[in-house]
Amino acid sequence: MTKTEAIKKYYNRIYNLCLYNTSYKQEDAENCTQEIFIELVLKWDKIKDNCIYSWLLKTTDYKLKNYNRKKKTEAKLQFIDDIDTLPEDSADLSDLIISDSEIEMHKNNILNQLSNEERELYRAYFENNLSFKEISEKLNIKYSTAQMRVYSLKKKLYKKVMETFCIGGIGMTTLKLLIALTGDK
């Protein structure tokens, strides 16, 4: 199963769980679901194909527990400070529609911000699907160094995607760009 197939298959199930557990607060459910699937994309290599749904359920449970903890804290602060309403985000970007050409443009912009070494590592890992062993041999580095550099590159790509979209509840757009950058394997 590819990342895209997993997202298509499970996105609505996870979203509905989040929606139910956030008392049908659509924006909160979208943000929670987005965080779960971003984490899925970033940790894809570590998840066994037959364990994707159970991993998603476990991660959803964890995210919802954090969400409820955060909401309880906010409620206490609201009560303590006697705030009538919490400020709402004025920009609702959850319905943002983005074309494949725009995704490709953002992908190229992000890749252009990488150093030459990072681009070489990106091509080796994401485009050429080289293993860590093959990367270590190609770049003449240790196996563990290859692993750490790929991990660091994934973190950097994630950060660049978040900077690009100012992470305002964009959901599927963010996931599309992450998949475009990291490949659909």
Secondary structure in CASP SS format (residue, H / E / C, confidence):
PFRMAT SS
TARGET T0000
AUTHOR 0000-0000-0000
METHOD secondary structure of the structure
MODEL  1
M C 1.00
T C 1.00
K H 1.00
T H 1.00
E H 1.00
A H 1.00
I H 1.00
K H 1.00
K H 1.00
Y H 1.00
Y H 1.00
N H 1.00
R H 1.00
I H 1.00
Y H 1.00
N H 1.00
L H 1.00
C H 1.00
L H 1.00
Y H 1.00
N H 1.00
T C 1.00
S C 1.00
Y C 1.00
K C 1.00
Q H 1.00
E H 1.00
D H 1.00
A H 1.00
E H 1.00
N H 1.00
C H 1.00
T H 1.00
Q H 1.00
E H 1.00
I H 1.00
F H 1.00
I H 1.00
E H 1.00
L H 1.00
V H 1.00
L H 1.00
K C 1.00
W H 1.00
D H 1.00
K H 1.00
I C 1.00
K C 1.00
D H 1.00
N H 1.00
C H 1.00
I H 1.00
Y H 1.00
S H 1.00
W H 1.00
L H 1.00
L H 1.00
K H 1.00
T H 1.00
T H 1.00
D H 1.00
Y H 1.00
K H 1.00
L H 1.00
K H 1.00
N H 1.00
Y H 1.00
N H 1.00
R H 1.00
K H 1.00
K H 1.00
K H 1.00
T H 1.00
E H 1.00
A H 1.00
K H 1.00
L H 1.00
Q H 1.00
F H 1.00
I H 1.00
D H 1.00
D C 1.00
I C 1.00
D C 1.00
T C 1.00
L C 1.00
P C 1.00
E C 1.00
D C 1.00
S C 1.00
A C 1.00
D C 1.00
L C 1.00
S C 1.00
D C 1.00
L C 1.00
I C 1.00
I C 1.00
S C 1.00
D H 1.00
S H 1.00
E H 1.00
I H 1.00
E H 1.00
M H 1.00
H H 1.00
K H 1.00
N H 1.00
N H 1.00
I H 1.00
L H 1.00
N H 1.00
Q C 1.00
L C 1.00
S C 1.00
N H 1.00
E H 1.00
E H 1.00
R H 1.00
E H 1.00
L H 1.00
Y H 1.00
R H 1.00
A H 1.00
Y H 1.00
F H 1.00
E H 1.00
N C 1.00
N C 1.00
L C 1.00
S C 1.00
F H 1.00
K H 1.00
E H 1.00
I H 1.00
S H 1.00
E H 1.00
K H 1.00
L H 1.00
N C 1.00
I C 1.00
K C 1.00
Y H 1.00
S H 1.00
T H 1.00
A H 1.00
Q H 1.00
M H 1.00
R H 1.00
V H 1.00
Y H 1.00
S H 1.00
L H 1.00
K H 1.00
K H 1.00
K H 1.00
L H 1.00
Y H 1.00
K H 1.00
K H 1.00
V H 1.00
M H 1.00
E H 1.00
T H 1.00
F H 1.00
C C 1.00
I C 1.00
G C 1.00
G C 1.00
I C 1.00
G C 1.00
M H 1.00
T H 1.00
T H 1.00
L H 1.00
K H 1.00
L H 1.00
L H 1.00
I H 1.00
A H 1.00
L H 1.00
T H 1.00
G C 1.00
D C 1.00
K C 1.00
END
